[in-house]
Amino acid sequence: MTTTQSTRTAPGRGWQGAVLKAMRAPDFELTVTKLTELTAHYVRLSFSGGGLLADRDHVHPTMWIRMWFPTGKGSVQQRGYTVLNADLAADTFDIEFAIHDGPAANWAKAAQPGDTITATVMGSKFALPEPRPAGYVMVGDTASLPAITTLLAAIGESPAKVWLEWQHEDDKQLAVEAGENVDITWVARGPGAASGSALLDSVESAAFDAADHFGWVACDMKTTRAAVKLLRAKFNLEKKSIKSQAYWVA
């Protein structure tokens, strides 16, 4: 007999839940339909959206939803995840999880078809810049790889330079679909306080005048801030031409 996971009866969402409730952010019950192990440290879950996509005419690049994961302590925590492979008519999509020790990854590792989880839609906004830039500069890691995947699909054949930070050797096996004008560089994440330094060094060493480009950055909080400074100082990108968001905290 399969045990169905669900966060619907979890008693507490904390202050974040209270704020979202006050803002009348809509909730949806997602149902797992399939689990695909991409690597030993990365899994994809396919979901039926419970109406999440029903009233939408499109899914914007990098669109994310808030999912509520059980902590094992009688409460739930929200984490943001990118919507992939959305089928609006069928109300289905995928979510990919980088596996580590945490409520979201632990839930994903144990998920089975039929399991359910609550998701809240609020806060995800992004549109490709207009007029179209000469190219793109993107800095991310395996946590933001799904968002970068959607962004690369949206820009089509536009030129782009992409840096991706990896933690596990098999991270580099993850497929990245991109046009012929996209250059992707994988960089190993180091240990300790200087963990993001190799990524930043690689970005800085390839600096060029990108004043007519658009920058997109999503790493851990410390690395994200440092990468944005690099894009402004070394690539001549203006603040308004950079979209950045810390996807996690080291």
Secondary structure, 3 states (H helix, E strand, C coil): CCCCCCCCCCCCCHHHHHHHHHCCCCEEEEEEEEEEEEECCEEEEEEECCCCCCCCCCCCCCCEEEEEEECCCCCEEEEEEECEEEECCCCEEEEEEECCCCHHHHHHHHCCCCCEEEEECCCCCCCCCCCCCCEEEEEEECCCHHHHHHHHHHHCCCCEEEEEEECCHHHHHCCCCCCCCEEEEEEECCCHHHCCHHHHHHHHHCCCCCCCEEEEEECEHHHHHHHHHHHHHCCCCCHHHEEECCCECC
